[in-house]
Amino acid sequence: MQDRSSRAVTVILDAPTSALEGSVMAVRVRLSPRERALVASGEVTLTRTIAFRYRQENNDGATHLATARRSEVVAVQPLPASPEGVAGEYDAEALLPVPPQGPPSADTELVSVDWTVRALLDVGATRPAQAVAKVAVLTRAPAFDGAVVRPPHTDDRGHTVVEIDHLSTRRIAPGTRLRGEVVVAPLHPGPIRNVRLELVLLEHVPRGAAHRPDAVGSKDAASVVATIALASGLEVSEDLPTVRLPFVLDVPDPLRAPSVATPEFELGWTLRAVVSRPLHRDAFAELDLQAVTVAG
């Protein structure tokens, strides 16, 4: 809830802090009990703002990151005038439908999706009295058409085969506990510096997403949002034993974004097991996940 004033008229907006895709959100608009303003009319709106960073080329041919942003009012509901046209306490409710395909709220390195509820009341001032509240739009959809989901990917780097085995689930939500095993099969003896497991957020902004002539190429980012150490200081003997390392990894709550794909950006999640050995590039195995932002 957030209050704003216009010529000493304070609007109180009661809105939920979160709402599901495809749901109907109930909001309440009031004037402070001390107000005696006359409301001639009003409205409450739901606005979606999408921003993403893309590669832009300067006149000299150099590239840098620029931000494209667009806002759209996706729902509007009128609010009534003061009862019988008499100044006094004002209290009205409205229902705002949330689009079924969002996209859901996100806050990442390259992408932000924000949702805002705004109440506007005509109280005879130069500008309407208003109040604004941010709402997190969540998703529990089990799958996302076109979202970043790749087949399992491994690279032994010539020194260690790595696999993720017996994973408890590939569908994650805030607070999900992932269980499984990382299988480490060395290809030659010697030390292993460490073995770790990472939960990684993948981002992709395709070329042309900004619909600007100065946009060049695509832009990708990867962020490790959770990690656990599974082993360190191992010494591999001549018989090259395979090591199985059980793990438990808790998904952060809240998640910064779900798995989602739009024409402008793609967000996905992967579980990555990494083996680090001296004088070698890290061997790894990656297994993509589907993420939602509310359990159920």
Order of alpha helices (4+ residues) and beta strands (2+ residues): beta-beta-beta-beta-beta-beta-beta-beta-beta-beta-beta-beta-beta-beta-beta-beta-beta-beta-beta-beta
